[in-house]
């Protein structure tokens, strides 16, 4: 597995703001305890020195050295605490700016109120604004790492591998904000069952979830209905990426094609999106039912819009190589995997500098294919297999958010039965 894995709450945000503030407050508390310990050592020294003949029995110099070490440690903890709280404020500035940008589409007054709050925070301490700017600038410099080092036939190829990044950053279509719903008419599709089965258990790892993509070559969607002891149900849906890349066949029977890619990226309803909704209904899901979505490539765009606008209660989203990223609710667990050298994934503009979703949500990035070669022409970093490797790296990570993801698999594992159906969809002509 190549490339170091990075897990962040958002592109420019290492951890959830409140989690960082909690660390800062604990460090402040530790500093006060260290000061108490330093005072205790000083009192002990005073007692020893004041007692006749006692000083000759105790190494007063060692006590003084301990006092000095504790004092120095307290100063270090104080400095670290101040820096941590400042960084939390900088993270909040990044988050507030992103939130204000999102609200500008739906609530101009609320966006203006956030901008005023940002101005007050920056006015109170100019360091906060500068740190926020630096965080975003660093993220912008690193978000497409690896794209410019892919194979170009000795500079004979045009800048093909940076096209996605150019589109993502200039068109600004790769970040779906609240209120941005799919528009246009729905193309009619037919959804038919390919096969049904009863797996022993739901997925227990992130890689295991991605590996539950439809097994049959003709199926694009798999839906699993999970039943629990209390009579409740949940649905997990697994969505393949683009199945037909041929431009002149776009709009044909295959809904997972370049026509749907273009439609979803530009905010239009696609046959593939409608096929997923129809497949869920065919599996028994109704409006308000709890859904988890696992998706690769084009299907990542479907997953984003399902989470943000469908009638289902989407509690979990895992995307790999999606050309768009979403703005998820605070109660939605979102795992977004992006290879920074993935041309398709770069159309998201590198993701978002701020996080969204629950505090345990995260964006995982790495360079999937750092060695230039002819495989770059086949978009090797975007292929499903490298994303499976990244999912496995997340499973093995000791990052607290990756560890917290295990809680979701544990809850799914409480299901007493699983009914799985794979579906094939076609446009109706």
C-alpha positions as CSV (number, residue, x, y, z in Angstrom):
1,X,0.0,0.0,0.0
2,X,1.5,3.3,-1.1
3,X,1.0,6.8,0.2
4,X,0.6,7.9,3.8
5,X,-2.9,8.0,5.0
6,X,-4.2,11.3,6.4
7,X,-7.5,11.5,8.3
8,X,-9.0,14.9,9.0
9,X,-12.4,16.2,10.1
10,X,-12.3,18.5,7.1
11,X,-9.7,19.3,4.5
12,X,-8.1,22.1,6.6
13,X,-9.4,20.9,10.0
14,X,-7.6,18.1,11.9
15,X,-10.2,17.5,14.6
16,X,-13.6,18.6,15.6
17,X,-13.4,22.1,17.1
18,X,-15.1,21.2,20.4
19,X,-12.9,18.1,20.8
20,X,-9.8,20.4,20.5
21,X,-11.2,22.9,23.0
22,X,-11.8,20.0,25.4
23,X,-8.1,19.1,25.1
24,X,-7.1,22.7,25.6
25,X,-9.3,23.0,28.8
26,X,-7.8,19.8,30.2
27,X,-4.3,21.1,29.6
28,X,-5.3,24.3,31.5
29,X,-6.4,22.1,34.3
30,X,-3.2,20.2,34.2
31,X,-1.2,23.4,34.4
32,X,-3.0,24.4,37.6
33,X,-2.2,21.0,39.1
34,X,1.4,21.5,38.2
35,X,1.4,24.9,39.9
36,X,0.0,23.2,43.0
37,X,2.8,20.6,42.9
38,X,5.4,23.3,42.5
39,X,3.9,25.2,45.5
40,X,4.0,21.9,47.5
41,X,7.7,21.4,46.7
42,X,8.5,25.0,47.7
43,X,6.6,24.6,51.0
44,X,8.4,21.3,51.7
45,X,11.7,23.1,51.1
46,X,10.7,25.9,53.4
47,X,9.9,23.4,56.2
48,X,13.1,21.5,55.7
49,X,15.3,24.6,55.7
50,X,13.4,26.0,58.7
51,X,13.9,22.9,60.8
52,X,17.3,22.8,62.7
53,X,19.5,20.0,61.4
54,X,16.9,18.7,58.9
55,X,18.5,20.4,55.9
56,X,21.6,18.3,56.4
57,X,19.6,15.1,56.0
58,X,17.7,16.1,52.8
59,X,19.1,17.0,49.4
60,X,17.6,20.5,49.2
61,X,19.3,21.1,45.9
62,X,17.3,18.2,44.4
63,X,14.1,19.7,45.7
64,X,15.0,23.0,44.1
65,X,15.8,21.3,40.8
66,X,12.4,19.5,41.0
67,X,10.7,22.8,41.6
68,X,12.4,24.3,38.6
69,X,11.5,21.3,36.3
70,X,7.9,21.5,37.4
71,X,7.8,25.2,36.8
72,X,9.3,24.8,33.3
73,X,6.8,22.0,32.5
74,X,3.9,24.2,33.7
75,X,5.1,26.9,31.3
76,X,5.2,24.4,28.5
77,X,1.7,23.2,29.3
78,X,0.4,26.7,29.5
79,X,1.9,27.6,26.1
80,X,0.5,24.4,24.6
81,X,-2.9,25.1,26.1
82,X,-3.0,28.6,24.7
83,X,-1.9,27.3,21.3
84,X,-4.5,24.6,21.3
85,X,-7.3,26.9,22.2
86,X,-6.1,29.4,19.5
87,X,-6.1,26.6,16.9
88,X,-9.6,25.6,18.0
89,X,-10.7,29.2,17.3
90,X,-8.9,29.1,13.9
91,X,-10.7,25.8,13.1
92,X,-14.0,27.5,14.1
93,X,-13.3,30.4,11.7
94,X,-12.8,27.9,8.9
95,X,-16.0,26.2,9.8
96,X,-18.0,29.4,10.2
97,X,-16.8,30.7,6.8
98,X,-17.9,27.4,5.2
99,X,-21.2,27.6,7.0
100,X,-21.7,31.2,5.9
101,X,-21.0,30.3,2.3
102,X,-23.6,27.5,2.6
103,X,-26.2,29.7,4.2
104,X,-25.7,32.3,1.5
105,X,-27.7,30.0,-0.8
106,X,-30.7,29.6,1.6
107,X,-30.6,32.3,4.3
108,X,-28.8,35.5,3.5
109,X,-29.6,37.0,6.9
110,X,-28.1,34.1,8.8
111,X,-25.0,34.2,6.6
112,X,-24.5,37.8,7.4
113,X,-24.9,37.1,11.1
114,X,-22.1,34.5,10.8
115,X,-19.9,36.9,8.9
116,X,-20.4,39.5,11.7
117,X,-19.4,36.8,14.3
118,X,-16.3,36.0,12.3
119,X,-15.3,39.7,12.2
120,X,-15.7,40.0,15.9
121,X,-13.5,36.9,16.6
122,X,-10.8,38.1,14.2
123,X,-11.0,41.6,15.7
124,X,-10.5,40.2,19.2
125,X,-7.3,38.4,18.2
126,X,-5.8,38.9,14.8
127,X,-3.8,35.7,15.2
128,X,-6.9,33.6,14.8
129,X,-7.7,35.0,11.3
130,X,-4.1,34.6,10.2
131,X,-4.0,31.0,11.4
132,X,-7.3,30.2,9.6
133,X,-6.0,31.6,6.4
134,X,-2.8,29.6,6.8
135,X,-4.7,26.4,7.4
136,X,-6.8,26.8,4.2
137,X,-3.8,27.9,2.2
138,X,-1.9,24.7,3.3
139,X,-4.9,22.5,2.4
140,X,-5.2,24.2,-1.0
141,X,-1.5,23.5,-1.7
142,X,-1.8,19.8,-0.8
143,X,-5.3,18.9,-1.9
144,X,-4.2,17.7,-5.4
145,X,-0.8,16.2,-4.4
146,X,0.3,13.7,-7.0
147,X,-1.7,15.0,-9.9
148,X,1.2,16.9,-11.4
149,X,3.6,14.0,-11.1
150,X,1.7,11.5,-13.2
151,X,3.1,10.1,-16.4
152,X,3.0,12.6,-19.3
153,X,5.1,10.7,-21.9
154,X,8.0,12.9,-21.5
155,X,5.9,16.1,-21.6
156,X,4.2,15.0,-24.8
157,X,0.8,14.8,-23.2
158,X,-1.3,17.9,-22.5
159,X,-2.0,18.7,-18.8
160,X,-4.7,16.0,-18.8
161,X,-4.3,15.0,-15.2
162,X,-5.0,18.5,-13.9
163,X,-8.2,19.0,-15.8
164,X,-10.3,17.6,-13.0
165,X,-8.7,19.9,-10.5
166,X,-9.2,22.9,-12.8
167,X,-12.9,22.1,-13.3
168,X,-13.4,21.5,-9.6
169,X,-11.9,24.7,-8.5
170,X,-13.3,27.0,-11.2
171,X,-16.8,25.6,-11.8
172,X,-17.3,25.1,-8.0
173,X,-19.8,22.3,-8.7
174,X,-18.0,19.7,-6.6
175,X,-19.3,20.9,-3.3
176,X,-23.0,20.3,-2.8
177,X,-24.4,22.9,-0.4
178,X,-27.7,22.9,1.5
179,X,-30.5,23.8,-0.8
180,X,-28.7,22.5,-3.9
181,X,-31.2,19.8,-5.0
182,X,-31.3,17.9,-8.2
183,X,-33.3,19.6,-10.9
184,X,-35.0,18.5,-14.2
185,X,-37.2,15.7,-15.3
186,X,-36.6,12.1,-14.3
187,X,-35.8,9.6,-17.1
188,X,-37.9,6.4,-16.8
189,X,-35.9,3.4,-15.7
190,X,-36.7,-0.3,-15.1
191,X,-35.3,-2.1,-12.1
192,X,-35.2,-5.9,-12.1
193,X,-33.9,-8.4,-9.5
194,X,-30.7,-10.1,-10.5
195,X,-30.3,-12.4,-7.5
196,X,-31.3,-12.6,-3.8
197,X,-29.4,-14.1,-0.9
198,X,-29.2,-14.1,2.9
199,X,-25.7,-13.2,4.2
200,X,-24.7,-14.4,7.6
201,X,-24.1,-10.9,8.9
202,X,-23.8,-7.2,7.9
203,X,-20.4,-5.8,7.1
204,X,-18.0,-5.5,10.0
205,X,-15.3,-3.2,8.5
206,X,-15.1,-0.4,6.0
207,X,-13.3,-2.5,3.5
208,X,-15.9,-5.2,4.1
209,X,-18.7,-2.7,3.3
210,X,-17.1,-1.7,0.0
211,X,-16.6,-5.3,-0.9
212,X,-20.4,-5.8,-0.7
213,X,-20.8,-4.1,-4.0
214,X,-23.0,-6.1,-6.4
215,X,-21.3,-9.4,-7.3
216,X,-23.2,-10.0,-10.6
217,X,-21.6,-8.1,-13.5
218,X,-25.0,-6.9,-14.7
219,X,-26.1,-5.5,-11.3
220,X,-25.4,-1.9,-10.3
221,X,-27.2,-1.8,-7.0
222,X,-27.3,-4.1,-4.0
223,X,-29.8,-3.5,-1.1
224,X,-29.6,-5.3,2.2
225,X,-32.5,-5.2,4.6
226,X,-31.4,-5.7,8.2
227,X,-33.9,-6.8,10.9
228,X,-33.3,-6.3,14.6
229,X,-34.6,-8.0,17.8
230,X,-36.9,-5.1,18.6
231,X,-38.6,-5.4,15.2
232,X,-36.9,-2.4,13.7
233,X,-35.2,-2.4,10.3
234,X,-32.4,-0.6,8.5
235,X,-31.3,-0.7,4.9
236,X,-27.7,-0.7,3.5
237,X,-27.3,0.1,-0.1
238,X,-24.1,-0.5,-2.1
239,X,-23.6,1.4,-5.4
240,X,-21.2,0.7,-8.2
241,X,-19.4,3.5,-10.1
242,X,-19.7,4.3,-13.8
243,X,-20.3,1.2,-15.9
244,X,-20.1,2.6,-19.4
245,X,-17.4,5.2,-20.1
246,X,-18.0,5.4,-23.9
247,X,-19.1,9.0,-24.7
248,X,-21.1,8.1,-27.8
249,X,-23.1,5.5,-25.9
250,X,-24.2,8.0,-23.3
251,X,-28.0,8.0,-22.9
252,X,-28.3,4.4,-23.9
253,X,-29.7,1.5,-21.8
254,X,-27.0,1.7,-19.1
255,X,-27.9,4.4,-16.5
256,X,-24.4,4.4,-15.0
257,X,-22.9,6.2,-18.0
258,X,-21.3,9.5,-18.9
259,X,-24.7,11.1,-19.4
260,X,-25.6,10.5,-15.7
261,X,-22.1,11.6,-14.7
262,X,-22.6,15.0,-16.4
263,X,-26.1,15.3,-15.1
264,X,-25.3,14.6,-11.5
265,X,-22.2,16.8,-11.5
266,X,-24.2,19.8,-12.8
267,X,-27.1,19.3,-10.4
268,X,-29.5,17.5,-12.8
269,X,-31.6,14.4,-12.0
270,X,-30.1,11.2,-13.5
271,X,-31.4,7.8,-14.5
272,X,-28.9,6.2,-12.1
273,X,-30.2,8.3,-9.2
274,X,-33.8,7.3,-9.9
275,X,-32.8,3.7,-10.3
276,X,-31.3,3.6,-6.8
277,X,-34.5,5.2,-5.3
278,X,-36.6,2.6,-7.2
279,X,-34.4,-0.3,-6.1
280,X,-34.8,0.7,-2.4
281,X,-38.5,0.9,-2.8
282,X,-38.4,-2.5,-4.5
283,X,-36.5,-3.9,-1.5
284,X,-39.3,-2.6,0.8
285,X,-37.8,0.7,2.0
286,X,-40.3,3.5,2.6
287,X,-40.0,7.2,3.2
288,X,-38.4,7.9,6.6
289,X,-36.6,4.5,6.8
290,X,-33.0,4.5,8.0
291,X,-30.5,4.0,5.3
292,X,-26.7,3.6,5.0
293,X,-25.0,4.2,1.6
294,X,-21.7,2.9,0.4
295,X,-20.6,4.2,-3.0
296,X,-17.8,4.5,-5.5
297,X,-17.2,7.1,-8.2
298,X,-20.4,8.3,-9.9
299,X,-22.4,6.6,-7.2
300,X,-20.7,9.0,-4.7
301,X,-22.7,11.8,-6.2
302,X,-25.9,9.7,-5.8
303,X,-25.0,9.1,-2.2
304,X,-24.5,12.8,-1.5
305,X,-27.8,13.8,-2.9
306,X,-29.6,10.9,-1.2
307,X,-28.2,12.0,2.1
308,X,-29.1,15.7,1.5
309,X,-32.5,15.6,-0.2
310,X,-34.1,12.1,-0.4
311,X,-37.1,11.1,1.8
312,X,-35.0,8.4,3.5
313,X,-33.3,9.0,6.8
314,X,-29.7,8.5,5.7
315,X,-27.6,8.0,8.8
316,X,-24.4,6.8,7.2
317,X,-22.5,7.7,4.0
318,X,-19.2,6.2,2.7
319,X,-17.9,7.5,-0.6
320,X,-14.7,6.7,-2.5
321,X,-13.5,8.8,-5.4
322,X,-16.6,10.9,-5.6
323,X,-16.5,13.9,-8.0
324,X,-18.6,15.8,-5.4
325,X,-18.6,16.1,-1.6
326,X,-21.7,16.9,0.5
327,X,-22.7,19.1,3.4
328,X,-24.1,16.6,5.9
329,X,-26.2,17.1,9.0
330,X,-24.7,16.9,12.4
331,X,-26.4,13.5,13.0
332,X,-25.1,11.9,9.8
333,X,-21.9,9.8,10.0
334,X,-19.9,10.6,6.8
335,X,-16.7,8.9,5.6
336,X,-15.2,10.4,2.5
337,X,-12.2,8.8,0.8
338,X,-10.3,10.9,-1.7
339,X,-7.0,10.0,-3.4
340,X,-5.3,13.3,-4.0
341,X,-3.9,12.0,-7.3
342,X,-7.4,10.8,-8.6
343,X,-8.4,12.9,-11.6
344,X,-12.1,12.1,-11.0
345,X,-12.0,12.8,-7.3
346,X,-10.2,16.1,-8.0
347,X,-13.4,17.4,-9.6
348,X,-14.7,17.9,-6.1
349,X,-12.2,20.7,-5.8
350,X,-10.2,18.7,-3.3
351,X,-13.2,18.4,-1.0
352,X,-14.1,21.0,1.6
353,X,-11.7,22.9,3.9
354,X,-14.3,22.5,6.7
355,X,-15.9,19.3,8.0
356,X,-19.5,18.3,7.9
357,X,-21.5,15.5,9.4
358,X,-21.2,14.2,13.0
359,X,-18.1,14.8,15.0
360,X,-16.9,11.3,14.1
361,X,-17.1,12.0,10.4
362,X,-13.9,12.3,8.5
363,X,-12.1,12.7,5.2
364,X,-9.3,10.2,4.5
365,X,-6.8,11.1,1.8
366,X,-3.5,9.7,0.4
367,X,-1.5,9.5,-2.8
368,X,-2.6,6.1,-4.2
369,X,-0.1,5.8,-7.1
370,X,3.1,7.9,-6.6
371,X,5.1,6.2,-9.3
372,X,4.5,7.7,-12.8
373,X,3.8,5.1,-15.5
374,X,1.5,4.1,-18.3
375,X,-1.1,2.9,-15.6
376,X,-1.8,6.6,-15.1
377,X,-3.5,6.7,-18.5
378,X,-6.0,4.2,-17.1
379,X,-6.7,6.5,-14.1
380,X,-5.2,3.9,-11.7
381,X,-5.8,6.0,-8.6
382,X,-9.5,6.1,-9.3
383,X,-10.0,2.4,-9.7
384,X,-11.9,0.5,-7.1
385,X,-9.1,-1.7,-5.9
386,X,-6.8,1.2,-4.6
387,X,-9.8,2.5,-2.8
388,X,-10.3,-0.9,-1.2
389,X,-6.7,-0.7,0.0
390,X,-7.4,2.8,1.5
391,X,-10.5,1.5,3.3
392,X,-8.4,-1.3,4.8
393,X,-5.8,1.3,6.0
394,X,-8.6,3.2,7.7
395,X,-9.8,-0.1,9.4
396,X,-6.3,-0.5,10.7
397,X,-5.8,3.1,11.8
398,X,-5.7,4.1,15.4
399,X,-7.1,7.5,14.6
400,X,-10.0,8.0,17.1
401,X,-12.5,8.6,14.3
402,X,-11.5,5.4,12.5
403,X,-11.8,3.6,15.9
404,X,-15.2,5.2,16.5
405,X,-16.4,3.9,13.1
406,X,-16.2,0.4,14.6
407,X,-19.1,1.4,16.8
408,X,-21.3,1.7,13.7
409,X,-20.3,-1.8,12.4
410,X,-21.0,-3.1,15.9
411,X,-24.5,-1.7,15.9
412,X,-25.1,-3.2,12.4
413,X,-23.8,-6.5,13.7
414,X,-26.8,-6.7,16.1
415,X,-29.1,-7.5,13.2
416,X,-30.7,-10.9,13.5
417,X,-31.2,-11.3,9.8
418,X,-30.0,-9.9,6.5
419,X,-31.9,-10.1,3.2
420,X,-29.8,-9.1,0.2
421,X,-31.1,-8.3,-3.3
422,X,-29.0,-7.2,-6.3
423,X,-30.7,-5.1,-9.0
424,X,-30.1,-4.3,-12.6
425,X,-31.4,-1.0,-14.0
426,X,-31.9,0.1,-17.6
427,X,-33.3,3.3,-19.2
428,X,-36.7,2.7,-20.8
429,X,-36.8,3.8,-24.4
